[in-house]
Amino acid sequence: MILECKVIKVVEIGLHTEFIGEIMDFKAKEDILGEDKMPDFGKLKPIIWSMANMSYRNAGESIGKSFSIGKQMSENKSS
């Protein structure tokens, strides 16, 4: 999968530079798309950089749907 981005802002953070951008376009191979023709992250298997332990990690499985998981989590905390 390829994301084409336009840089909106560049922020210097100590020895690092953070680039904030806007996604302008994306391209993906057919074999990583789900039935809805959107990227299926289970098929894509993205990796993320963990600064805490200086390692690359697999992105985890889905834990809930947007706008409902937060409500569910806050209800569980108040129980």
N, C-alpha and C positions, 0 to 999 in steps of 0.2 A: 504494500500500500504506500502511496506517495501523497503527501500533503503539500500543496503549493501555498506558501504564505507570503504576506506582505508585512514587512517590519513596521510596527507602529511606534515602538519606543525601545530604546537601548538603555539599560540600567547597569551601572558599574557597582558591583557588590564585592568590595575587597579585591581579592585576586581574580574574581570571576566576573563574567558579563552575562546578564540576563537579557534575552531578546523577547519582547512581547509582540505578538503578531496577530494578524487576522487571516484565517484560512480562506483562500480565494477559490481553490479547486482541490479535488482529490481524485485519485485514480487507484483502482484496486483490481487485482486479478480475480476472475470469476470464481476460482476455487476457494476464496475466503469470504464470499458473500453468502448471506443467509437467504431464506425463501423470500424475504422482503426486499432483496437486492441491496441491503445495507451491510456493512462489514460485520461479520460474526467474530467477536473477539475470542471465542473458543477455538475457532479455526485459525485466526491470525496469530495467536499466542504471542502477544506483545511482551517486551521486556522493559523494565524500568530501572533506573539507577538509584540505589539506596545510599545516600550520603552517610547515614548513621553507621553503617558497617562496611562502607566502601566496597559494595558489591552490586552486581546486576541481579535482579529478581524477576521471576515470572509474575505477570499481573494475575491476580487471583480470580476466582470464580465470582459470578454475579451474586450479590447478597440481598438484592431487592430492587424494586422499581422506583424510579424517581418520584418524589413527592409523597410516597406512601411509606417508605422505609424509615424516614425521619420521624414521622408520626408514631409508627410502631415502636421505634427505639425509645422515644420519650415516654410512651405509655408503659413500657417495660421498666423504665427507671423509676416511675412514680409508684409502681406496685410494691 
